[in-house]
């Protein structure tokens, strides 16, 4: 199942994983025009390619370990850590230990649902 915009109840076990890269899958958990919550599943060694977008993004590490580079600065993050990426900031990551990242975007990412 795919989540619909403005859907109030969104049960994780009902939402399909979508492949979005080698070793990376995502679930769009909930969204409105103003905000979006996305769960990203990474296999060890998977890469979140460098990119930027016109959305402010907060990433919370649910599980695993990742090396992130944000605006030219590299750090290793673990479960419980979070990062803020303002709109237009170049960022990417490498998964060091299989895990899940939870992303919150504002506004929502149109290209994820079109």
C-alpha positions as CSV (number, residue, x, y, z in Angstrom):
1,X,0.0,0.0,0.0
2,X,1.1,3.6,-0.6
3,X,0.3,6.3,1.9
4,X,-2.0,9.1,0.7
5,X,-1.6,12.8,1.3
6,X,-3.4,13.9,4.5
7,X,-4.0,10.3,5.6
8,X,-4.4,10.3,9.4
9,X,-3.7,6.7,10.3
10,X,-0.6,5.1,8.7
11,X,0.4,1.6,9.9
12,X,4.0,0.8,9.1
13,X,3.3,-2.9,8.4
14,X,0.8,-1.9,5.7
15,X,3.1,0.5,3.8
16,X,5.2,-1.0,1.0
17,X,9.0,-0.4,0.7
18,X,10.0,1.3,-2.5
19,X,13.5,0.7,-3.9
20,X,15.3,4.0,-4.3
21,X,18.9,2.9,-4.8
22,X,21.2,0.0,-4.5
23,X,20.7,-1.3,-0.9
24,X,18.3,1.5,-0.1
25,X,14.5,1.3,0.3
26,X,12.0,3.8,1.7
27,X,8.5,4.0,3.1
28,X,6.6,7.3,3.0
29,X,4.9,7.2,6.4
30,X,2.8,10.3,6.3
31,X,2.6,13.7,4.5
32,X,0.8,16.9,3.9
33,X,1.8,19.8,1.6
34,X,3.7,21.3,4.4
35,X,5.6,18.2,5.8
36,X,6.7,14.7,5.1
37,X,7.9,11.8,7.2
38,X,10.0,9.1,5.4
39,X,11.6,5.9,6.7
40,X,14.8,4.8,4.8
41,X,16.2,1.3,5.1
42,X,19.9,0.9,4.3
43,X,22.0,-2.3,3.8
44,X,25.6,-2.2,5.0
45,X,27.7,-0.4,2.3
46,X,24.7,1.3,0.7
47,X,25.3,4.9,-0.4
48,X,22.9,7.9,-0.1
49,X,24.4,9.8,-3.0
50,X,25.4,13.5,-2.6
51,X,22.5,15.8,-3.4
52,X,20.7,18.9,-2.3
53,X,17.1,20.0,-2.5
54,X,14.9,23.0,-1.6
55,X,13.6,21.4,1.5
56,X,14.7,21.6,5.1
57,X,15.4,18.1,6.4
58,X,15.9,16.6,9.8
59,X,17.3,13.0,9.9
60,X,17.0,10.8,13.0
61,X,19.1,7.6,13.1
62,X,16.7,4.9,14.3
63,X,19.3,2.1,14.0
64,X,22.6,1.3,12.5
65,X,25.7,3.5,11.9
66,X,26.3,5.9,9.1
67,X,29.0,8.2,7.9
68,X,27.4,11.5,6.8
69,X,28.9,14.4,4.9
70,X,26.9,17.6,5.3
71,X,28.2,20.8,3.6
72,X,31.7,19.3,3.4
73,X,31.9,18.1,7.0
74,X,32.1,14.3,7.7
75,X,30.9,12.7,10.9
76,X,29.9,9.2,12.1
77,X,26.4,9.0,13.6
78,X,24.6,6.2,15.5
79,X,21.1,5.3,16.8
80,X,19.6,8.3,18.6
81,X,21.7,10.9,16.7
82,X,20.1,13.5,14.5
83,X,21.1,16.0,11.8
84,X,19.7,19.2,10.4
85,X,20.1,19.9,6.7
86,X,18.8,23.4,5.7
87,X,17.5,23.8,2.1
88,X,20.2,23.8,-0.5
89,X,22.9,22.1,1.6
90,X,24.8,19.3,-0.1
91,X,24.7,16.0,1.8
92,X,25.1,12.3,1.5
93,X,26.0,9.2,3.5
94,X,27.4,5.7,3.6
95,X,25.9,3.0,5.7
96,X,28.5,1.4,8.0
97,X,26.1,-0.9,9.8
98,X,22.7,-1.8,8.4
99,X,20.1,0.6,9.7
100,X,17.1,2.9,9.4
101,X,17.0,6.6,9.0
102,X,13.9,8.7,9.7
103,X,13.6,11.9,7.6
104,X,11.3,14.8,8.1
105,X,11.0,17.3,5.3
106,X,9.4,20.6,5.0
107,X,7.7,21.2,2.6
108,X,6.9,17.7,1.4
109,X,8.9,16.1,-1.4
110,X,6.6,16.1,-4.5
111,X,9.0,13.9,-6.5
112,X,8.6,11.1,-3.9
113,X,4.9,10.6,-4.7
114,X,4.7,11.5,-8.4
